[in-house]
Amino acid sequence: MLDAILAPLTETYFQKALIGGSIVAVVAGVVGCLVVLRRMAFLGDALSHAMIAGVAGGYLVMKMLFGYEAHAPGMLLGSLIAAIATVALISFVSRVSRIKEDTTIGIMYTGIFALGVVAVSIFRHYIHIDLMHFIMGDILGVADTDLWVSAFTAVVVLSIIILFFRHFQLATFDPVMAASIGLPVLFLDYVLTTCVSLVVVSAVSMVGVILVVGLLITPAATAYLLSDRLDRMMILSGIFGVTSVVGGLFLCVWLDSAGGGAIMLFCTLQFLVVLALAPKYGLLARWLRLKRMVPQQVVEDVLTTILRNEGVTPLETIRTYVQEPAKSLNKALQRMVQDGLLAASEEGYALTADGQVEADKVLRAHRLWESYLAQIGTPKDQLHSTAHHLEHIREGETIEYLDEKLGHPRRDPHGRLIP
């Protein structure tokens, strides 16, 4: 087992893949946090696909004008121009038309991607690009040039994020406030988009379209399940990106599979594990919260029962009016005592000050619903039972709307005072 772990580390190709992939993973993970929080995930996909046009253009220009075959700097410059052109077109169309930005991204990136594919097919005698390599990448065949380009890009992008961290943070969570205190929100958007473009352009030749999008989104989404702070989220995202590369590369060697696919598979499995086990936002934590949760309708029925009893109410009386299994009712009463809504004694349960306020809200809703039902012609003998079901519907401004519609009544149809 130890040999299976140590043997790949002695190979030069594995070392280069590990270094290059880790560099890309860290910078993509950090930038990806802002991409995820700003809901720009589709933009990374758009840029990576649109780059094929830039690669083809750079290849063609360098081949026909200077005679260079597969000139890396030329294709890199072409990719960057294509990425910037894509962003500019998306911004222009979404601003001057009624088409929303997500729709514009879908239109532009597919169009520019198609332009690149057509250019490659038309000039196939001049352009020799393996489209499958472009899409899937070849992380096990990382060249020294790729390492230097990715390292330089990482330094530039991470420096920008660190220098303008507070600006990005404020513009991400509260752009209105950021604009009100004089921050150039639009400029920050362009800077972030440029950072995303640089990450995508520098990484696609090494890890491919699919993997660069995955490393932008999945580690950041995984970190988002574990942290509510942007700085911690970025650190966790970088760590998850690196573990995805390390785990995926070993998986690739052990299973003799494609490197990019193995990394993305490991990254996705890592996300699913965190999704299941995250202490606050995971599926297990959600299931435990739901299991401990007391239905709001039961809480409100208990409150109104004690309110109508006007004092300490015995448990047997509560059981008579609240139709709930004994185990569930006892659980609800314990939770309400813990939440400060009820005070327990040997004689029974009484409302606290907070419980009185909540009970009055339910009673008010009940009597307003009775008034509304009477106004629309509901038989008098059905008012109480129907309002008993409707009193729990109090979302938003429902009760205030009923009160205003009824002309702010003081008493219900039975002559009782409305709280």
FENPE-V65303 format. One line per field, one symbol per residue. phi: phi as a letter, one per 30 degrees, with the letter a starting at -180 (. if undefined). psi: psi as a letter, one per 20 degrees, with the letter a starting at -180 (. if undefined). A space follows every 10 residues. Layout:
# FENPE-V65303
phi=???
psi=???
This chain:
# FENPE-V65303
phi=.dddddeddd dddddddddd dddddddddd dddddddchc eddddddddd dedddddddd ddddcbidch dddddddddd dddddddddd dddddcbddd ddddeddddd ddddeddddd ddcddccccd dddddcibdd cdcddddddd dddddddddd dddceddddd dddbdddedd cjdddddddd dddddddddd ddcddccidd ddddddcddd dddddcbccd dddddddddd dddddddddd ddddchcddd dddddddddd ddddedcedc cddddddddd dddceddded dddddddddh kdcdeddddd ccdbeedddd dddddddddi cbccbddlbb dddddddddd dddddedddd dddddcjded dcdddddddd dddbdhcedd ddddddihdc bddciddce
psi=ghhhghghii pghhgghggg hhgggghhgg hhghgghjlj hhggggghhi hhgggggggg ghghhijppl oghghgghgg gggghggggg ggghhiripr hhgggggghh ghghgggggg hgkhihpnpo hhhhghrmhi kprhghgggh ggggggghgg gghkghgggg hghmhggghh jjpnggghgh gghggggggg ghhghgirgg hhgghhgghg hghhiiqjpg ghggghgggh gghgggghgg ggghilrpgg ggghghgghg ghghhhiphg jrhghgghgh hippphhggh hgghghghil appqhhgghh honqqgghgh gggghhghij hqpqrhhbqq pagghgghgh gghggghhgg gghhhjjpqh iigghghhhi iinkqckghh gggghikmqh qrhjjqpp.
